[in-house]
């Protein structure tokens, strides 16, 4: 299906994603070449079926955890779980390289829950995540895996009532899950003390570094005992992640199950549009098509994203928005309604481009094109997950 006229200099299929791009984490002042957003999907290469060495029942997890896993229906570990849980249960430091959506949350939560189920120590586990949404997902998984065990977690993230979080910390949870900025804020307020931390977990460490949290992580880490178990999970092994590994980890077990992130299997195309009215009209036309079942629309600014979601809703296409001006509770409600299918359109800034595992997204639409190619890759990676087909469309101005 063609959505726009094409340049005769269109690159070969599959070439777009291979173009080198360097940003040094700085916003480009020049618009990206629209040819980067065109790529005919290729069928995923036949995957070698991974044969797990373990079943969950083989791991030294207590009977309550085993019962919960059986009830949930988890029997066979994913590759990252299969290769890291046993080492973590032995108390080893673990560096796990894995893509989002590969089960890494359970890979670090299950051995941690087993550990604290024996000690019942308070404030003994600190989990850092780059975004509020990912921290929330980790907290939800913790509560799911600890059903009936009377183990408690506290979620501390920006955008939520800090006084309530302070009260929850003062009650003495077993596990604290949060974003680096809010954790550091609570340390500076002398509310949070980390001298009892025996397990330190960093999830999506590369993303935290990309977001400028390296200094925060170091300062948070300096508040903890030197003798502790550290579990670090990341999609890529960047220089900053390597620094964290060298500073905080002791002879870690290194496991990599990273799959190609080239997005070759995602059909990518552009849509030429004129002014704002033309763009909106074309977006509405797309969203009314039957195959646009579950769609994430990316915009550049918080104001623009909210305005677009409101405009779509008024036009009979119910949409929810997530952006930095939303409170944590509002963001949680919006994501829940999108995940459960109550609404089929999520309009978001790049805050949603990493860390969220939302199944069955049929399309990603870049209503505002990203400014750097890395953001494009993260955005469109929300579709075509778990071996399924996905489509990405990017609005660009009409050629002059």
N, C-alpha and C positions, 0 to 999 in steps of 0.2 A: 504494500500500500504506500503510495506516495502522498506526502502532505504538502509538498512545496516543489517549486522548480529548483533544479540543481545546477551547479556550476559544471562546465564541461571538464574542469580540472579536478573533479572529485578523485580522492585517493583510492587506491585499490582496497577491496574489502579487507578488513582486519588491519589496515595500515594506520588508522587514526589513533588507536590507543597506544601505538608503539612510538609515537613522536616523542622525542625527548622534551622534557619541560623542567625548568629550574625556577624555583620561586624563593628559596631561602626564607620561607615563611613570611614573605612580604607580599602585600597586595599588589598585583600587577596594575600599572597605570594604563595598559593597553589591552583592549578587548581580545579575548582568545580567538584564534582562527576558527570560524564556524565548522570547518572541515573536521576538526577534532571531535565533533559531536555526531558524526555520521559513521556508522559501521554496520554492515550487514551481519546479522548473527550467524555464528557457525555452531554447528552441533557440538555439544561438549564432547571432548575426547572420552572414549570409553574408559571409565574409571576401574581401576583394579579394586575389587571388593576387599575392604579391610577385614581381616579375620582377627577378632579380639582374642587376646590371650586369657582374658578373665571374663567371668560373669560378675555382676555386682555381689552375688552371694559368696563369691570367693574372697572378697575383701574383708579385712578384720573390722567390720562395722557392727555396732551393737544391734541386738535383736529389734529394738524399736525402729532404728533406721532401716533395717532390712525389711521390716513389716511395712513401713511407709513407702519404700521404693517398690515393693511388690504391689501395694495398693495403687500407686501411681501408674504402674505398668512399666517401670524401668527395670530391664533385666540385663541387657547387653550394653556395656559402656561404649561411648564414642572413642575414637582413637586418642584424643587428648586425655580423656578420663582413664582409659585403659593404661596409658603409659605414665601417668603422674600420680594417681591416687595411692598406689602402694608405697611409693617413695615418700609422699607427704605423710602417710600414716606412720612411717618409720622415723619421722621427725626431720627428714632431710629438707634443705632449701631446694626449691624447684623453680626453674625458669621454663615457662611453657610458651612456645610461639604457636599461636592458633588464630584463625579468623573468627570474627564475631559469628555467633550462631552455631558453633561446633561443640557446645556443651561445657565450656571452660568454667562456667559458674559452679556447676556441680563438682567439677574437678577440684576446686579449692574449698568449696563449702563442706562436702561430705567428710573429708579427713579432719577438717577443723571442728565440725560438730562432734565427731567421735572423740576428739581430744578434750573438748570442754565438757562433754557429758561425763567424763571421769573426774575432772578437777572441780567443776562448777565455779571456777574462778571468775570474779567480776572484772570488767574492763580489761579483759585479757586478750581480746582480738580486735585489731583495727583493720578495716577494709577501706581502701581509697579507690574511688572511681572518678572519671573525668566529668561526668554530667549528673544532674539531679535524676534524670530518667534512668540511667544505668544503675545508680545507687538504689533507686526505688525498686528496680527489677531484682537486684541482688537481695534486698530486704524481703521481698515477696517470696523468693526462692528459699531463703533461710527459714522463714516461717512455715513454708510448706514442708521442708525436710525435717523440721524439729517438732512436728505435730505430736503432742502428748508428752514431750520431754521436759517441759517447764524450763526451757532455755530462752533467753530474752535478748532482743536486739534493739538498738536505738538508731534511727535514721537522722543524720544531721547534715542538712544541705541548705544552700541559700534559697531565698524566696519563701521560706517557711518561718513560722513564729519561733524566734530564737529563745524566748523565755520558756516556751513549752519544751524545747529541746534541752535547755539547761536543767529543767526539773526531771526530765527523763534520764539524763546522765547522772544526776544526783541520786536517783533510785538505785543505780548500780546495775546496768545491763551486763550481760556476758560479752556481747559483741557490739561494736560501734561501727556503723557503715556511713561513710560521708564523702563529700567532695573536699579537696585540699583547702580551698579558701575558707569554708565554714569551720573545718577542723582547726585550722590555724587561728581563726578568730576566737574560738572557744579556749584554745591554749593561752592566747594572749590575755583573755579575760580571767585567767586563773581558775576556770571552771573545769577544764579537762586536764587530767594528769595521766601520763602514759607510762608511768614507772612499772605498772603491772602487766604491760603488753608482752605476751609470750609468742604471739603469732601476728605477723605484719603481712598484709596482702595488698598487692597493687594490681588492679585490673585495668586493662587497656593502658598500660604504662606509656606506650608511644604517643597515644592521644593526649594524655596528661602533659607530657613534655611539649607536644605541639602547641598546646594551649597556654604554655608559659608557666607551668606549675613546678618546674624543676627545683627552684629555690624553696617553694613551700614544702615539697616532699623532703628535701634535705633537712629543713628546720624541724619538720614533724618527726623525721627519723632520729634526729639528735635528742629528742625527748624520751626515747625508748631505751630500755636496757640493751647492751651490746649482745647479750646472749638471748637470742630469740630465733624463731623459725620465720623465714621470709619466703613467701610465694609470690612470684611476679609473672604476670601473663601479658602478652603483647602480640600484636599482629605483625610487627616488624621489629628488627633489631637495629635501632638507630644508635648514633653515638651517645645521645643522652641516656637511652635505656642501658647501654653498656656501662655508662658511668654509675647509674643506680645499682646495677648488678655488682660492680666492683666495690662500691661503698657499703652496701647493705647485706650482701649475700656471702655465705661461707660454703665454698665448694659445691655449688648447686648442681643438681641433676638437670641436664638440659634436654628438652624435648621439643621437636618441631614437627608440626603436622599442618603447616601453612599450605593452603591450596593457592593456585594461581589467582591473582586478583585483576587480571587483564580485562574482565567483563566482556570477553569475546562472544559469550553466549547470549548477551543482551542486545536485542535489536535497537540500534540507535539512529535517530534521524532528527532533522531540523524542521521548524515551521517558520516560514517567513511571515512577518506581521508588520503592520504599519503603526498607527498611533495606539494609545491605551485602549480606546474603544474597540479597535480592530482586534487587538490582542485578547481582550476579554471575550469578544464575540466568538473568536476561534477556539478559545479555551472551553467555553460553554458548549460549543458544537462538539468538541471532542468528548467531553465528559458525559454527554447524552448518548454516546455510542454504547452498545450492549457489552462489548468486550472490555470496557474501562470499569472493571468491577471493584477494584480497591486501589486508590490512586493517592500518591503523595505529590503535592505541588510545592515546589521550592520557590521562595521569594527572597529578595535581598535584605529588606528592612523589616523591623518589627511592625512599624505602622502599616507598611504596604501589605504585609502578610495578613494582618487583622482585617484591613479594608477589603482585601480580596476574598477572604473567607466570608465576611458579611455579605459581599455582593453576590457570591455564589448561592448562599443560603436564601437571600431574597429572591433569587431567580429560580427557586425550586430545586436547587442542588445542595442539600444540607451538607455543610462543611464545618470542621472545627479547626482551630489554629493553635499552634504552640510557638512561643517566642519568649524572649527574655523579659518582657513586661508582664507575663502571666505569673500568678502565684504558683507555688508548687501544687496546691490542691487543684487549681484550674488546669494545670498541665496534666496532672494525673487523670482527671475526669475526661479531658479531651483524648488522651491516648487510649483510655479504657474504651471509650465509645467507638474509636476507630478500630481497635483490636477486635472487639466483639462484633463488629459489623453493624452497630447501631447507626453509624454514618460511614459512608464509603470514600470520603474525601478528607484528607488531612493537609492543611496548608502550613508550611513551616519555614523557619529560617534554618541556617546550617546547624543550629543546635541539635537538630534531629538527624543529621547526616551520619553520625557515628554513634555506636553504642546501643542502638535500639534494635531489638530482634523482633520484627513484626512480620509474621508469616503471610504468605499469599498476596503480596503486593503485586498487582498486575502491571502497573505503569508508574514511572516517575516522570513528572513534567517539570522542567526547569522554566518556569514562567519568567524569571529573571536569570540570565545565564550567570554561572559562577565566574569569579574573577581569576581564580587560579585552577589549574587542571586537577590538582589533588582534591579540591572540593568537588569537582565534577565526578571523579571516580568514587568518592565516598557517597555522594548523593545517589548516583544510579545503582550503587551496590545494595540499595534497599529493595530492589526487585531482582528477579532471577535467582532467588536463594534456594538452597537445598536441591539443586539440580533442575529446578523448574525454569520455564521460559519467562523472559521478562522484556519489557519494552521501555525505552527512555526517549523522550522528546524534548527538544530545547528550542525555545523561541529566540529568533534572531531577527534583526532589522532586514527589511527588503534591501537587496543589493542595489547600489547606486549605478 
